[in-house]
Structure formats: C-alpha cells, structure tokens
Amino acid sequence: MKVSLNALLQYITPTNLSLPADWDALHDLLEDIGLEVKRVDRDEEANNIIFTLELLANRGDHHCYKGLAREIHQRTGWPLSTPATRDLPISQDKPLADVTSEYCIGYTLTEYKRELAEVALSADKLEMIDLAGANQVSPAVDVTNFVNVEQGQPMHVFDADKIVGRVQVRDSKEGEAAQLLGEEKLTTLTEGTLVIADDVKILAVAGVMGCETSKPTEESTHLYLESGTFDPVKVRKAARALGVQSLASARFERGADPAMAVKGVY
C-alpha cells in the first residue's frame, strides 16, 4: 500500500516528532508495530514522503488511512483527527433494496439526486486515490474510492435511471451473466455468486466489481450509493472465478467491519 505522509497526518497528530524531518523515527515506529516499510520516495517539491507498506493479510483494518492512524495511536497515544461528517435525512419510505442472501452481512442504499454527482475532491484526496491504484473516473466514483482509501469501506455507485424495478441483493441463478466494467461481452457467473441485481439484469458482482449496465457517467445526476458488507469467502471465490482483483475485493476478502456499512455513507 502506497501512503502519503502528508495525507496520513490529516488523521493523526504526532506530539513529539516534526515531520517529515523526523521521518526516520516514524519509520522505526511503523516497523516496530508490524507495518513493514518496503520503499520510501521523497517529494522535495511538495515537502512530502510517499512510502510503501507491506501489510499483513489478516489485518484488513490497515488498508486505509484511518486504520493506520488508529494503529499508530494505540502505540503512541498521539491524538486522532476525525474528519467532519454531516447528518443525512432518513426516509420512512420502503427500503430501496431487498436483501435475500445470507452472505450479505450488512447493506445500505442511499439515493442522491444531484449532490454526489457534483462533489469535487481536493488535489490531496485525488492523490490518495491515485496512490491506491484507483483511476479517477467521475466525481461520484472518485468519492466512493476515496471513502475506501480513507475509511476502509468499499462503496459502489449506480446510475439509478438505468435500474429497472427493485434493487436485489441475492445469489445468482444458473446461467446468469453480467457485463463487467470494461468488458464488451457478458461473463457467465458461477451459480450462487453474490450479486446486486434489478428485475432484469445483474448490476454488480457484490464486493468485486460493478457492471457496464448500471455505471454512472459524468452526466448522471440520479444515483444510488451502495455501502455494504459481504462474506469474505464468497467475495474471494467470486473474484478468483472471474480473474478479477479490485480494491473492493482486496478489502472484503480480509474481512470488513459490518458497522462501517452505515458509517461509510456519512
């Protein structure tokens, strides 16, 4: 995982180090708590350090900036910085999605008319996304990637106007196929794959990848924002069967906190 030191310092404040000048001391601290530093690149112009961490497979909570900050806090007591959030209105209407699969541990689907499509991330947040290996796509998609990089909660966004009927979280049926993002042809899914679907088509392979049939564009203004938690074994099997490795699947395969399905939306 590539980490921007300047970005990390947005989430934790060292009380006895002056960074980046005292980088060597932080380097030793990271190594001491099990965060192996594999490479260090100095950006003199930006007065920043980009370092690459070798993360443990069983510590999915380390795959985000807030997780790294919490780990450092536990060792040092340095104060954590919590980005501001805002309350969202909660409707009493019928939920937007039906969940019928036991492999969906938690699920939220939030409707946005324009707000999400108009979000513009700052340059430092876009750098965090780039370092994580995610491409900048559109404001709405960039926001979901940022939440994953910051909080460790993978999210997905659908163009709501492309959805027919109800959103369903279910296991796939025999012979069902999906047009994965970036693919021109349909891919037949293994029966029992956890999917997000509407009344007529597959919208996404849950926790792995979305589909061309529901992806938003820069012109999309009616969006559904998904934040869920899916069974890690189910996600891993689906990713292997499809030959896909995404930021989302890498996180879910290591186990995700079900409580984050709601927190990620905020």
HELIX and SHEET records of a PDB file:
HELIX    1   1 LEU A    5  LEU A    8  1                                   4    
HELIX    2   2 TRP A   23  ASP A   32  1                                  10    
HELIX    3   3 GLY A   60  HIS A   62  5                                   3    
HELIX    4   4 TYR A   65  THR A   76  1                                  12    
HELIX    5   5 GLU A  115  GLU A  118  5                                   4    
HELIX    6   6 ALA A  123  LEU A  131  1                                   9    
HELIX    7   7 PRO A  139  GLN A  151  1                                  13    
HELIX    8   8 ALA A  160  LYS A  162  5                                   3    
HELIX    9   9 GLU A  212  SER A  214  5                                   3    
HELIX   10  10 PRO A  232  LEU A  242  1                                  11    
HELIX   11  11 LEU A  247  PHE A  252  1                                   6    
HELIX   12  12 MET A  260  LYS A  263  1                                   4    
SHEET    1   A 3 LYS A   2  SER A   4  0                                        
SHEET    2   A 3 ASN A  48  GLU A  54 -1                                        
SHEET    3   A 3 GLU A  36  ASP A  43 -1                                        
SHEET    1   B 5 ALA A  97  VAL A  99  0                                        
SHEET    2   B 5 VAL A 167  ASP A 171  1                                        
SHEET    3   B 5 LEU A 194  ALA A 197 -1                                        
SHEET    4   B 5 ILE A 202  VAL A 205 -1                                        
SHEET    5   B 5 MET A 209  GLY A 210 -1                                        
SHEET    1   C 3 CYS A 104  TYR A 112  0                                        
SHEET    2   C 3 LEU A 223  PHE A 230 -1                                        
SHEET    3   C 3 MET A 155  ASP A 159 -1                                        
SHEET    1   D 2 ALA A 177  ALA A 178  0                                        
SHEET    2   D 2 THR A 187  THR A 188 -1                                        
END                                                                             
